[in-house]
């Protein structure tokens, strides 16, 4: 240690200010711990707030507004062609982010959490060095690593400022609306951001090496989304991949392999959305007892403990599904374990939501997972074409499906595709977590007419008591 450098002591050090990190810090403060949180931004929020979840959902709401304005013509209401002022749109997005960031900063201060700006690197299992901050070293009793993840690039094409080949962070800055946009990857990031740009006027082409987009969701849910996106996008090309990229001053020249014609095309911008990598480099992990897996994620158990007894890890950096709400729960679990409480990650239904139009949401057991593992299930579906509320809104293509145990009639999983699916999936999460039966859903009175009636109707169809569709055949 260099003479004159300031060392601070803390009971709990949280490295990273994203959802997992600030949830851990806030919970620890509530439990009476002395907490220090270190983040390059110097305030809580992380990638999710500043460069991910919040800005993307803000822009997706704009995309929905544009789509609704165009569809209103069918209802007898005509609007002039929308005028998109990009600078004002960026300003709106930034104001949303700043409002939420300010709120988190206030909550952090009132809880007594000290937030240090800088990057932390372990010097031992009890000490970190802070680069870029006023405090040089922090000594801790326990630490929670919550450094998150970053977008994976293509080999030989690292993301750099000003490049025409961009990741999600650059795409969310809305530097321009390219005439021709190539999206590489058919996962949720590619579909969400592709939808934003297509709604704003880009001709979007998607390439995906798998046999369909959104491989994590059930095929029947994705089919509804895919049919909408094929109308919105210039093209979706499956079993297709990029074999070379060459960036010029005015375009990106791309060569493909697979189901696309021609095999060489030009684009104004390319969005790479092929997955995410853990932020474990430059952390000084090798100076601790923390172990990494073969992909660079930190190994943890169900109590978020690493191989080093003083260090815990939560969120994307610890692997598993990379979702902000999962990270928040893991952050709380880690702190409660540190406090000596009997806490563990034993959730059966972590919900996933894709905020496209239509939205896709699911939780618990999926039909494809049941098929893959040989788990017997009965699936009940309620088409939104039979929903009074969906028809009145013009959302006929939606669907609600529920997976039941054929013997016990217990709810094992739920999937929804349609407008506001993300708002409705929580009923499925509760049903799975509490071990609800088909009768519990079917006999719970849902308001009419609502989209959420689909859950009651799907359960009723399973029992043979649905009002608006025929019962399932045994």
ABEGO torsion letter per residue (X at the ends): XBBGBBBBBBABBBBEABAAAAAAAAAAAAAGBBBBBBBAAGBBGEAAAAABAAAAAAAAAAAAAAAAAAAAAAAGBBBBBBBBBAAAAAAAAAAAAAAAAAAAAAAAAAAGBBBBBEBBBBABAABBBBBGBABABBBBABBBBBAEBBBBBBBGBBBBBGBABBBAAAAAAGABBBABBBBBEABAAAAAAAAAAAAAGBBBBBBBABABBGAABBAAAAAAAAAAAAAABABBBBGBBBABBBBBAABBBBBBBEBBOBABBBBABBBBBAEBBBBABGAGAAABABBBBAAGBBBBBAAGBBABAABBBBEAAAEEBBBAAAAAAAAAAAAAAAAGBBBBBABABBBBBBABOBBBBBBEBBAAAAAAAGBBBBBBBBBAAABAAAAAAGBAABBBBBBBBAAAGBBABBBBBEBGAAAAAAAAAAAAAAGBBAAAAAABBBBOBBAAAAAAAAAAAAAGABAABBBBBX
